[in-house]
Structures are given as C-alpha cells and as structure tokens.
Amino acid sequence: MGLTIDVLAKKTGARVLVRGRARSTEINDFHASDRMSDLLGRVSDTTMLITPLLTVSVVRLIELMDVPGVCLVNNAEPGQVLLDTAQEHRTTLLVSPFDMEETCRRFRAALGLDT
C-alpha cells in the first residue's frame, strides 16, 4: 500500500514546493541517485526520485518522463526554471532538510520498506 505524496512529505519532514499530482498519486517506492542515468532507469508512475541534482538534466527528466515526484535533498534551493517545469508537468517537487542517506532512511520507514 502506497502513500500519497502529501502524506509522504509530512512523514519524512520534506517541504512541498510544487504540489503536482500529490492529492491523487500514491508512491510505493523510491529511488535515489546523483547520476541522471540511474534516475532515468527507475522512473515509474509510483516511484519518487530522490536526488541532490539541481541541473537542467532534472528539468529534462521531468519534461520527458511521467515523473510523479522529485525530492531534492540538503535543503536545496531549486531555480525558477525547475520550479516552473515541475508546475507545468504536474510533477510534485519536494525538498528534504536532510542529506540523501537520511532522506532515504525516512522514505524507507514511511513506506514500510524496512520489513
């Protein structure tokens, strides 16, 4: 059983910057990487992507793939282009105050993937 992005954000301490499809999309899994090629291979309609990347590659990923949500780490401050692209493509954009390891730990616990 997955969690909506809003509930997932609340349980993990992440801020919602762009709401996207948060009210209806359930997230069942996540994938974290600082390599765009790894993220591309993991896109699904129920997977949250976690990354420290703030490059134009994340914008392209959102534009080309049906990404329900991207969570940036380390209190990242995305640029306006990334915010606008997420809004346009209804992709939820979260920001975690934690590093990637702690963010993953919190997502794993929230989604019940520790068992």
C-alpha positions as CSV (number, residue, x, y, z in Angstrom):
1,M,0.0,0.0,0.0
2,G,1.4,3.4,-1.0
3,L,1.2,6.8,0.4
4,T,0.1,10.0,-1.3
5,I,2.9,12.4,-1.8
6,D,1.4,14.9,0.7
7,V,1.4,12.2,3.4
8,L,4.8,11.0,2.5
9,A,6.2,14.6,2.7
10,K,4.7,15.0,6.1
11,K,6.1,11.7,7.4
12,T,9.6,12.4,6.1
13,G,9.9,16.1,7.0
14,A,10.1,17.2,3.4
15,R,8.6,20.5,2.2
16,V,6.3,20.6,-0.8
17,L,7.4,23.3,-3.2
18,V,5.2,22.3,-6.1
19,R,2.1,20.3,-5.4
20,G,1.7,18.5,-8.8
21,R,-0.5,15.4,-8.5
22,A,0.1,14.9,-4.8
23,R,-3.5,14.5,-3.8
24,S,-4.2,11.5,-6.0
25,T,-0.8,9.8,-6.8
26,E,0.3,7.0,-4.4
27,I,4.0,6.4,-4.0
28,N,5.0,2.8,-3.4
29,D,8.8,3.0,-3.8
30,F,11.6,5.5,-4.3
31,H,15.0,5.6,-6.0
32,A,17.9,7.8,-5.0
33,S,20.9,8.8,-7.1
34,D,23.2,11.6,-8.0
35,R,23.5,10.1,-11.5
36,M,20.9,11.0,-14.1
37,S,21.2,7.7,-15.9
38,D,20.3,5.8,-12.8
39,L,17.3,8.0,-12.2
40,L,16.1,7.6,-15.8
41,G,16.1,3.8,-15.4
42,R,13.9,4.0,-12.3
43,V,11.1,6.3,-13.4
44,S,7.6,4.8,-12.9
45,D,4.2,6.3,-12.1
46,T,4.5,5.2,-8.4
47,T,8.2,5.9,-7.7
48,M,9.6,9.1,-6.0
49,L,13.0,10.1,-7.2
50,I,15.4,11.5,-4.7
51,T,18.5,13.4,-5.8
52,P,20.9,16.2,-4.9
53,L,21.0,17.3,-8.6
54,L,19.7,20.8,-9.5
55,T,20.9,20.8,-13.1
56,V,19.0,21.2,-16.3
57,S,19.0,17.4,-16.5
58,V,16.4,17.2,-13.8
59,V,14.2,19.6,-15.8
60,R,14.6,17.4,-18.9
61,L,13.8,14.3,-16.9
62,I,10.5,15.9,-15.7
63,E,9.8,17.0,-19.3
64,L,10.4,13.7,-20.9
65,M,9.2,11.2,-18.4
66,D,6.0,10.8,-16.4
67,V,7.6,11.5,-13.0
68,P,5.1,11.8,-10.1
69,G,7.6,13.5,-7.8
70,V,11.2,14.5,-7.2
71,C,12.7,15.1,-3.8
72,L,15.7,17.3,-3.6
73,V,18.0,16.9,-0.5
74,N,20.1,19.1,1.8
75,N,17.5,22.0,1.8
76,A,18.3,22.6,-1.9
77,E,17.0,25.8,-3.4
78,P,15.8,25.0,-7.0
79,G,15.9,27.6,-9.6
80,Q,12.8,29.1,-11.2
81,V,13.2,27.0,-14.3
82,L,13.0,23.8,-12.3
83,L,10.0,25.1,-10.3
84,D,8.2,26.2,-13.4
85,T,8.9,22.9,-15.2
86,A,7.6,20.9,-12.3
87,Q,4.4,23.0,-12.2
88,E,3.8,22.8,-15.9
89,H,4.2,19.0,-15.9
90,R,2.3,18.4,-12.6
91,T,5.4,16.9,-11.0
92,T,5.5,17.3,-7.3
93,L,8.7,18.9,-6.1
94,L,9.8,18.2,-2.5
95,V,12.8,19.4,-0.6
96,S,14.2,17.4,2.3
97,P,16.2,19.2,5.0
98,F,18.4,16.0,5.3
99,D,21.2,14.5,3.3
100,M,20.4,11.8,0.8
101,E,21.2,8.9,3.2
102,E,18.9,10.2,6.0
103,T,16.2,11.2,3.4
104,C,16.2,7.6,2.1
105,R,16.1,6.2,5.6
106,R,13.0,8.3,6.3
107,F,11.3,7.4,3.0
108,R,12.0,3.7,3.6
109,A,10.4,3.9,7.1
110,A,7.4,5.9,5.9
111,L,6.7,3.5,3.1
112,G,7.2,0.4,5.3
113,L,10.1,-0.9,3.2
114,D,12.2,-1.7,6.3
115,T,10.4,-5.0,6.9
